[in-house]
Structure formats: structure tokens, C-alpha cells
Amino acid sequence: MKIKIKSIFLSSESDSSLPIVDFCQKNDILLLRKSFISFQQIPFEIPGGWEVIFFPSPRAFDFFISEDFQLEPNQQIACIGWETRKYIEEKGFSVSFFGENAGNPKEIAREFKDWLGNRTVLFPQSLKSHKSIEADLPQNQKISVLVYDTIADPIQFLNPFSVYIFTSPSNYRSFVSLNSIPEDAKVIAWGRTTAEALMDDDAPVHFILDTSTYSELLIILQKIHYKN
């Protein structure tokens, strides 16, 4: 059996990636977890007049939620997918809607629009948000509030990796500002928005995560590593 993976670059330092750490340790794979972006709080006030709040990521949740934040009885939480739902519920909040396939925001946008009905939704987001979920909602049904900015924080690598995993368009763009992807490397995109950023540069994309979860990523890495 030929071993395929020698080293992995993952553009995230999240604790949720610990299953990948364990996989690499068991298979003697060099793993570098390094985000190429940083974040800065934007001062904001919580607007009124909404019944649903949609979180596109755990980070948006963290920048929005204060220690004394409480939902009104008529308000519900929605989010992009499994990982974000898990994170929010671990913080003691209930999630009423989440996308099954977080890697496909257009699909989630359609499902969310049907679920939302005629209610008004609040979107806490980054200054660089793609606004995929809110794009098709009527203007009078959505409220956006900017809660943080995404800042490029690149470093230059001296050595190549066997597998590159890009978790966001911003991480990819920051990475390629100082680095290139080897022709023989495998590239995994964290959902379709990230994949589109790579493909816009004619960069290779070998796998696209549908659910955008680390359990799905682990399955892909196992297939690459143990493939005959």
C-alpha cells in the first residue's frame, strides 16, 4: 500500500480540527495548522425589529454575543451548518435552523428563505462577507450589522506540503500573496465559496467539502492517504 500524504497544511487553528491532529499523529503525517488571517472587532449597536438572527460562522457569533445577551421570546437563532450549530449550542443557546450542507451556501439560502417565511432576519457579519445567504431576500426583510473585519496576515513557507486545506476565501488569498501551490499537491476547499475563489485564479481544487465539517474532511484525508 502506497502512502500518499507526507504533510498537510490547514488554514485553521480551531479546536474543532483536533480529529485531524489525531489522524496525523497516528499516521506520522506532518501537520501545520496556521490561519493566514486575523480579526478585529467593529463597534456596533444591536438593531431592533428582527425575529431571527443568522450566524454564518462561530466567529460571527463570538463577535456579536455579549455576556448579557438574551433572545426575546419571539426571536430564534439560525446558522450556516453543523459546526456552527454545535458551537452555538455549546454556549447555551438553541438553534432553530441550520444548513445540512454548509459547503453549498446557495442551497442553504433557498432552504433558509423557505423556513424564514415573512419574518425579518438580522445578519451579523464580517466587513468582507460574501452575503450569500441574504442575497435573494427582500431588502425590507433583512438587516445587516458589521461586527468584525478580516485582515490578511500572511507568512512565507520554505517547504511544500502534500495537501493544502483552505478554510475560507480570505485565507486562500492571504496564502497566495506570498506562496504558491505545488503542481503535485492535493487541494481541499472548505465549501463552494472557497472553491470558487481558487478556481477564479485557475488554482487546482481536488475536493470540495459539502457539509464543511471536520468529520467530512477526515473521510477525504483517509481516502487520499490509504488509496492504493
PyMOL commands that set and color helices and strands:
alter all, ss='L'
color gray80, all
select helices_A, chain A and resi 15-26+58-64+82-90+105-116+139-141+169-176+192-200+214-226
alter helices_A, ss='H'
color red, helices_A
select strands_A, chain A and resi 7-10+30-33+37-41+52-55+76-79+97-98+121-126+142-152+163-166+186-189+207-208
alter strands_A, ss='S'
color yellow, strands_A
deselect
rebuild
show_as cartoon
